[in-house]
Amino acid sequence: MTEYLLKMSQYQAEITTALMQTLVMILISMTAAVLIGLPMGTMMYLKTIRYSESRKTKIISQVLNLFVDIVRSFPFLLFVVSIIPVTRFILGTSFGTTAAAFPLCFVAIANFARMAEQALLDVPRETVELAKSLGASTSQLVFNFLFVEARSSLVLSFTTVTIGMVSYSTIMGVVGGGGIGDFAIRYGYQSYEYELMYTTIVVMIINVIIIQKLGTQLANILDKRKLF
């Protein structure tokens, strides 16, 4: 036990750095998911319920659906490697934590867009009909009706995607992104320090449990059905 604690103290700085790298990747990718993925999912939902019949909306929705389907069906490791030239062109480098967050953004956007669409589809049809009867514009429907009704489901969807990004981030050591997964492989598995590897796994499990618990609690607070 003493030997284990001594070993952990020796790697404390590396573990802290790895956790911070993972946090940066998650924050960047999930910010992109909210800013881009949520509008995409909303647009796809509006096409599904045919709230807007404009040709432009239909074309945009079809393109977004194609993007989401392609990214979600692409093997993640191959996806990361395949867009290295794009990452290098846009960021000037394909190495490092920020560069590693770039492909994560695509996956987070696609996953959250699809889950946001599903969350909005769970909104009762009567809500949409009410908005129509009141003459609500598309933006009024989205912000005053849909997001209010689906806020709890959207939080749960966001939580699920966040946990997924934690898992995906463990692969980013392949492109020099670092992170807790890269630490577990390099300092644990490859160095035959299995105590470090299993400790890292436990740390990740605890983080996922915390994320899920916080997301569930927030969703319960925002659940409109529980306000009465």
HELIX and SHEET records of a PDB file:
HELIX    1   1 THR A    2  GLN A   10  1                                   9    
HELIX    2   2 GLN A   12  ALA A   32  1                                  21    
HELIX    3   3 ALA A   33  GLY A   37  3                                   5    
HELIX    4   4 LEU A   38  ILE A   49  1                                  12    
HELIX    5   5 ARG A   55  SER A   73  1                                  19    
HELIX    6   6 PHE A   76  SER A   82  1                                   7    
HELIX    7   7 ILE A   84  LEU A   91  1                                   8    
HELIX    8   8 THR A   97  LEU A  121  1                                  25    
HELIX    9   9 ARG A  125  SER A  133  1                                   9    
HELIX   10  10 THR A  138  GLN A  140  1                                   3    
HELIX   11  11 LEU A  141  LEU A  146  3                                   6    
HELIX   12  12 PHE A  147  SER A  169  1                                  23    
HELIX   13  13 MET A  172  VAL A  175  5                                   4    
HELIX   14  14 ILE A  180  PHE A  183  1                                   4    
HELIX   15  15 ALA A  184  TYR A  189  3                                   6    
HELIX   16  16 TYR A  194  LEU A  222  1                                  29    
HELIX   17  17 LYS A  224  LYS A  226  5                                   3    
END                                                                             
